[in-house]
Amino acid sequence: MESRDTMNAIVLDRFGGVDELASRRIPLPQVGDDDVLIRVEFAGAASWDAVEREGHYDGAFGVASTFPYVLGWDAAGTVAALGRNVTGFDVGERVYASTNPVQRGGFYAEYGVVEAEFVARVPDRLPTEQAGAMPWDALTALGGLDLLGLPQGATLMVFGASGGVGHMAVQLARHRGIRVLAVASGDDGVALARRLGADEVVNGRKDDVLAAASQFAPDGLDAALVTAGGETAERSLRAVKSSGLIAWPNGVLPLPVTPPSAKVSYYDGDITRAATDRLNAIIEASSFEVHLARTFPLENVKDAHRALDDHYVGKLALKVG
């Protein structure tokens, strides 16, 4: 018989390859006074989960890694329980949340516990499945646009526009009236960026990005948001005018070998209540969507992690509950 004090989770007993992911029952997380216990329905499976699985974040957040270790930075589901200081949420309502797995345990599990500050209601028009793969990417995209502070009509290159952060950034920029040059990956990536409203789209794998940029903004681009590093990214950034600004989320690698002439600002996504309130207002007022390439049942988590290495556009998700 299954105990009510335990839950199904995907755990690591040590860092390493895909085969280290194992399904097991573990104790339910403890709910503190300022916490929300979420019954997870969908969790994001992200590129950084694989990096973390291999042990590359070990010690990076100033906290020792403990095992069994549960991955998963994003999720959506319903409120299962509330700490005694928490107001503004009801048991049973749909929420999404961002967390840091090393500190509290992640969302590759039936339940996750998060401080209420990092929990938000799912906007009515957004499916729970999309909300589960959204938080960190959308809030990173929003933070980059805030950092750039572009006025309506300004020109912005979104590099990696068909990836997780990138395809959300295209939509958030369009909502602000910014003109978007999207550099996407592959024909499917080009199609996605175009459908989401980019003004001009180029295939970073085969098109001449600099030529497209000089046609799009003859005097140089006002800004760029970089969601994938590498030689093509570095070369493409020459299209940003020297008085312009480049937003580069921490964790996007490799970093530029030769700094571009425009200023590069490295930043972290803001996952606080103030940021999720603003994100939700935009979602309610626009046609925002999270493009899910594939959703895997939790028990097929190894397939999901293998898929992270393949070409896909948008996001991958896990169906947990």
C-alpha positions as CSV (number, residue, x, y, z in Angstrom):
1,M,0.0,0.0,0.0
2,E,1.3,3.5,-0.9
3,S,1.8,5.8,2.1
4,R,0.2,9.2,2.1
5,D,3.5,10.7,3.4
6,T,5.3,9.7,0.2
7,M,5.1,10.5,-3.4
8,N,6.3,9.4,-6.8
9,A,9.4,11.2,-8.0
10,I,12.3,11.0,-10.5
11,V,15.5,11.0,-8.5
12,L,19.2,11.0,-9.0
13,D,21.3,9.1,-6.5
14,R,24.4,10.6,-8.1
15,F,25.1,12.9,-11.0
16,G,25.8,11.4,-14.5
17,G,24.1,10.3,-17.7
18,V,20.4,9.7,-18.6
19,D,20.5,6.3,-16.9
20,E,21.0,7.8,-13.5
21,L,17.3,9.0,-13.6
22,A,15.2,6.6,-11.5
23,S,11.6,6.5,-10.4
24,R,11.1,6.1,-6.7
25,R,8.8,7.0,-3.8
26,I,10.3,9.6,-1.5
27,P,8.9,11.6,1.4
28,L,6.5,14.5,0.7
29,P,8.3,17.8,1.1
30,Q,7.7,19.7,4.3
31,V,5.5,22.8,4.1
32,G,6.9,25.8,5.9
33,D,4.9,28.8,7.1
34,D,5.5,30.8,3.9
35,D,5.2,27.9,1.5
36,V,2.8,26.6,-1.0
37,L,2.6,22.8,-1.7
38,I,1.8,22.2,-5.3
39,R,0.3,19.0,-6.8
40,V,2.3,19.0,-10.0
41,E,0.5,18.3,-13.2
42,F,3.1,19.4,-15.8
43,A,6.8,20.2,-15.3
44,G,9.2,21.7,-17.8
45,A,12.1,19.6,-19.1
46,A,14.8,22.1,-20.0
47,S,18.3,22.1,-21.4
48,W,19.7,23.1,-18.1
49,D,18.2,20.0,-16.4
50,A,20.6,17.9,-18.4
51,V,23.5,20.2,-17.4
52,E,22.4,19.9,-13.8
53,R,22.0,16.1,-14.1
54,E,25.6,15.8,-15.1
55,G,26.7,17.6,-12.0
56,H,27.8,20.9,-13.5
57,Y,25.8,23.0,-11.0
58,D,27.2,21.1,-8.1
59,G,28.1,23.8,-5.5
60,A,27.2,26.6,-7.9
61,F,24.4,28.0,-5.7
62,G,26.4,28.0,-2.5
63,V,24.4,25.0,-1.2
64,A,25.8,21.4,-1.0
65,S,24.0,18.9,-3.3
66,T,22.1,16.2,-1.3
67,F,20.7,13.0,-2.6
68,P,18.2,11.7,-3.6
69,Y,18.2,14.8,-5.9
70,V,15.1,15.9,-7.7
71,L,15.4,18.0,-10.9
72,G,12.9,20.4,-12.3
73,W,12.8,24.2,-12.2
74,D,9.3,24.9,-13.6
75,A,5.9,23.5,-13.0
76,A,2.2,24.1,-13.0
77,G,-0.6,22.3,-11.2
78,T,-3.0,22.9,-8.3
79,V,-2.5,24.2,-4.7
80,A,-2.5,21.2,-2.4
81,A,-1.7,23.0,0.9
82,L,-0.8,26.4,2.2
83,G,1.6,27.5,5.0
84,R,0.0,29.4,7.8
85,N,1.3,32.8,6.7
86,V,0.2,32.4,3.1
87,T,-2.8,34.4,1.8
88,G,-4.2,35.0,-1.7
89,F,-4.3,31.4,-2.8
90,D,-7.0,28.8,-2.4
91,V,-6.5,25.0,-2.2
92,G,-7.3,23.5,-5.6
93,E,-6.6,26.6,-7.8
94,R,-4.3,26.4,-10.8
95,V,-0.8,27.8,-10.2
96,Y,2.6,27.8,-11.8
97,A,5.9,28.3,-10.0
98,S,9.7,28.6,-10.4
99,T,12.1,27.0,-8.0
100,N,15.8,26.1,-7.6
101,P,16.0,22.3,-7.2
102,V,19.2,22.2,-5.1
103,Q,17.6,24.3,-2.4
104,R,14.1,22.7,-2.0
105,G,14.0,19.8,-4.4
106,G,12.6,20.2,-7.9
107,F,9.4,19.4,-9.8
108,Y,10.1,16.0,-11.3
109,A,7.7,14.8,-8.6
110,E,4.0,14.5,-7.7
111,Y,4.4,17.4,-5.3
112,G,6.7,20.4,-5.0
113,V,7.0,23.0,-2.3
114,V,7.8,26.6,-3.1
115,E,7.8,29.9,-1.2
116,A,4.5,31.7,-2.0
117,E,6.5,34.7,-3.5
118,F,7.5,32.4,-6.4
119,V,4.0,31.0,-7.1
120,A,1.4,32.6,-9.4
121,R,-2.1,31.9,-10.6
122,V,-2.3,30.4,-14.1
123,P,-4.0,33.0,-16.4
124,D,-7.5,31.7,-17.4
125,R,-6.6,31.5,-21.1
126,L,-3.4,29.5,-20.6
127,P,-3.5,25.7,-20.6
128,T,-1.9,24.1,-17.5
129,E,0.4,22.1,-19.8
130,Q,1.8,25.3,-21.4
131,A,2.1,27.0,-17.9
132,G,4.2,24.1,-16.6
133,A,7.0,24.7,-19.1
134,M,6.8,28.5,-19.0
135,P,8.0,30.2,-15.8
136,W,11.8,30.5,-16.0
137,D,11.9,31.0,-19.8
138,A,9.2,33.6,-19.9
139,L,10.5,35.5,-16.9
140,T,14.0,35.4,-18.4
141,A,12.7,36.8,-21.6
142,L,10.7,39.5,-19.7
143,G,13.8,40.4,-17.7
144,G,15.9,40.9,-20.8
145,L,13.3,43.2,-22.4
146,D,13.1,45.2,-19.2
147,L,16.9,45.5,-19.1
148,L,16.9,46.8,-22.8
149,G,14.0,49.2,-22.1
150,L,13.3,49.7,-25.8
151,P,10.6,52.2,-26.9
152,Q,7.9,51.3,-29.4
153,G,9.3,50.9,-33.0
154,A,12.8,50.1,-31.8
155,T,14.6,47.3,-33.6
156,L,15.6,44.1,-31.7
157,M,17.3,40.9,-32.8
158,V,16.2,37.9,-30.8
159,F,19.0,35.3,-31.4
160,G,17.7,31.8,-30.7
161,A,14.1,32.9,-31.5
162,S,12.7,29.4,-31.8
163,G,14.1,28.2,-28.5
164,G,12.4,28.3,-25.1
165,V,13.4,31.8,-24.0
166,G,13.5,33.1,-27.6
167,H,10.0,32.2,-28.8
168,M,8.6,33.8,-25.7
169,A,10.8,36.9,-26.1
170,V,9.5,37.4,-29.7
171,Q,5.9,37.5,-28.3
172,L,6.7,39.8,-25.4
173,A,8.6,42.2,-27.6
174,R,5.8,42.3,-30.2
175,H,3.4,43.1,-27.3
176,R,5.5,46.2,-26.6
177,G,5.5,47.3,-30.2
178,I,9.2,46.5,-30.8
179,R,10.2,45.5,-34.3
180,V,11.7,42.0,-34.1
181,L,14.3,40.4,-36.3
182,A,14.2,36.7,-35.3
183,V,17.2,34.5,-35.8
184,A,15.7,31.0,-35.6
185,S,17.0,27.4,-36.0
186,G,15.9,25.3,-39.0
187,D,12.8,25.6,-41.2
188,D,10.5,24.6,-38.3
189,G,12.0,27.3,-36.1
190,V,11.6,29.9,-38.9
191,A,7.9,28.9,-39.3
192,L,7.4,29.2,-35.5
193,A,9.0,32.7,-35.2
194,R,7.0,33.9,-38.1
195,R,3.7,32.6,-36.7
196,L,4.4,34.2,-33.4
197,G,4.7,37.7,-35.1
198,A,8.4,38.4,-35.7
199,D,8.7,41.1,-38.4
200,E,11.5,39.4,-40.2
201,V,12.9,35.9,-39.7
202,V,16.2,34.3,-40.8
203,N,17.5,30.8,-40.4
204,G,20.7,31.1,-38.3
205,R,21.9,27.8,-39.6
206,K,22.1,28.8,-43.3
207,D,21.1,32.4,-43.9
208,D,23.4,35.5,-43.8
209,V,22.3,37.1,-40.6
210,L,24.3,40.3,-41.0
211,A,22.9,40.9,-44.5
212,A,19.4,40.4,-43.3
213,A,20.1,42.7,-40.3
214,S,21.5,45.5,-42.4
215,Q,18.4,45.3,-44.6
216,F,16.1,45.3,-41.6
217,A,17.9,48.2,-39.8
218,P,20.2,50.0,-42.2
219,D,21.7,52.2,-39.3
220,G,22.2,49.1,-37.1
221,L,20.0,47.3,-34.7
222,D,19.0,49.1,-31.4
223,A,19.5,45.9,-29.3
224,A,19.8,42.1,-29.2
225,L,18.6,39.4,-26.8
226,V,20.8,36.4,-27.0
227,T,19.4,33.0,-25.9
228,A,22.1,30.8,-27.5
229,G,25.8,31.4,-27.6
230,G,28.4,30.4,-30.2
231,E,30.2,31.7,-33.3
232,T,27.0,32.5,-35.2
233,A,25.7,34.5,-32.3
234,E,29.0,36.4,-31.9
235,R,29.2,37.2,-35.6
236,S,25.5,38.3,-35.7
237,L,26.0,40.8,-32.8
238,R,28.1,43.0,-35.1
239,A,24.7,44.1,-36.5
240,V,23.9,45.9,-33.2
241,K,25.0,49.6,-33.3
242,S,27.8,50.5,-30.9
243,S,25.5,52.7,-28.9
244,G,23.1,49.8,-28.6
245,L,22.7,47.2,-25.9
246,I,22.8,43.4,-25.8
247,A,21.0,41.4,-23.1
248,W,22.6,38.1,-22.3
249,P,21.0,35.8,-19.7
250,N,23.5,34.2,-17.2
251,G,23.9,30.5,-18.2
252,V,23.8,31.1,-22.0
253,L,27.1,29.6,-23.2
254,P,29.6,29.9,-24.7
255,L,30.3,33.5,-23.8
256,P,31.6,35.8,-26.6
257,V,35.3,35.3,-27.3
258,T,35.6,38.8,-28.8
259,P,33.3,41.3,-27.1
260,P,31.0,43.1,-29.6
261,S,31.1,46.9,-29.9
262,A,27.7,47.3,-28.2
263,K,27.6,46.9,-24.4
264,V,26.7,43.4,-23.2
265,S,24.7,43.2,-20.0
266,Y,24.5,39.8,-18.2
267,Y,21.4,39.2,-16.1
268,D,19.2,36.7,-14.2
269,G,15.5,36.3,-14.7
270,D,13.3,37.8,-12.0
271,I,10.9,35.2,-10.6
272,T,9.3,37.3,-7.9
273,R,5.6,38.1,-7.5
274,A,6.1,41.6,-9.1
275,A,7.4,39.9,-12.3
276,T,4.8,37.2,-12.5
277,D,2.0,39.8,-12.0
278,R,3.4,41.7,-15.0
279,L,3.8,38.5,-17.1
280,N,0.2,37.4,-16.3
281,A,-1.2,40.8,-17.3
282,I,0.5,40.5,-20.7
283,I,-0.7,36.9,-21.1
284,E,-4.3,38.0,-20.3
285,A,-4.1,40.9,-22.8
286,S,-2.4,39.1,-25.7
287,S,-2.3,35.9,-27.7
288,F,0.7,34.6,-25.8
289,E,1.5,30.9,-26.1
290,V,4.1,28.5,-25.0
291,H,5.0,26.2,-27.9
292,L,5.4,22.6,-26.7
293,A,7.3,20.5,-29.1
294,R,6.6,17.3,-27.1
295,T,5.2,16.3,-23.8
296,F,6.4,13.0,-22.2
297,P,4.8,11.0,-19.4
298,L,7.0,11.3,-16.2
299,E,7.9,7.7,-16.4
300,N,9.5,8.4,-19.9
301,V,11.8,11.0,-18.4
302,K,14.8,9.4,-20.0
303,D,13.3,9.8,-23.4
304,A,12.7,13.5,-22.6
305,H,16.3,14.0,-21.6
306,R,17.5,12.3,-24.8
307,A,15.2,14.6,-26.8
308,L,16.9,17.6,-25.2
309,D,19.9,16.7,-27.3
310,D,17.9,16.6,-30.5
311,H,16.6,19.5,-32.6
312,Y,13.3,20.8,-31.4
313,V,11.5,24.2,-31.3
314,G,9.9,25.7,-28.2
315,K,9.8,23.6,-25.1
316,L,9.6,20.0,-23.8
317,A,7.4,19.1,-20.9
318,L,6.7,16.2,-18.6
319,K,3.1,15.1,-17.7
320,V,3.4,14.4,-14.0
321,G,-0.2,14.2,-12.5
